[in-house]
């Protein structure tokens, strides 16, 4: 509507169309602002929800399988028995005796060592510190001493050349006295001894130690001829 200025200049005011457009623009701006705010809020909520959401991988517990193991071996409950070694026997004083080469044949020889102040039984053969009827002579300090037999005679002991073995009765030089030094027996000679059973034995000296008479010893090889 046109109004007349008292001065005569007309004044033109805003029409109704301009106000409507302004309100439309304002509504659009408000809607845009609200939309942007909503988007921001949604994004913030989503981020905060991701932080607050528990991590399934961190919170879950994986159960490991249970493995049953056998109980450890206890040495006290079932001890392992070690093999028992047989008791060690003291060294025997018995001589080394080879087996006979033929069934029923008399043993050919034995070896035995006689220490100081010991008696020798040539038939067994064996040694001992006590005299007796089965003892053929006493060894001491490199000498032998023959005992008297029950008849009062001396035991028959002599020296024989090895080439004359086994003829002890006819070829041996019989002891004349009670004692004889074994140093008289030369290389290539042996000793003939008539034992208590009436059989001859031939003693070959393998080793004689008389360096210290109180600790002397002699080693014999004793042969029992089949046909003396």
Number of C-alpha atoms within 10 A of each C-alpha: 8 8 11 11 9 7 6 8 9 10 10 10 8 8 9 8 8 9 10 11 11 11 11 11 11 12 12 12 12 12 12 12 12 12 12 12 12 12 12 12 12 12 12 12 12 12 11 11 11 11 10 9 8 11 10 8 8 7 8 9 8 7 6 6 6 6 6 6 6 6 6 6 9 8 8 7 7 8 9 8 6 6 6 6 6 6 6 6 6 6 6 7 13 14 17 14 15 11 13 12 10 8 7 7 10 13 16 15 19 21 19 21 20 21 22 20 19 19 25 24 19 26 21 12 18 18 21 16 13 11 16 13 12 17 24 25 25 23 23 22 20 23 22 21 18 22 20 15 14 9 7 8 9 15 22 22 27 21 22 26 20 15 11 13 18 22 17 24 15 10 16 21 15 18 15 11 9 14 15 18 13 18 10 10 17 12 10 10 19 24 24 28 26 19 20 17 8 9 14 25 22 27 23 20 20 12 12 16 15 18 11 10 13 13 14 19 23 21 17 22 19 25 20 19 17 12 9 13
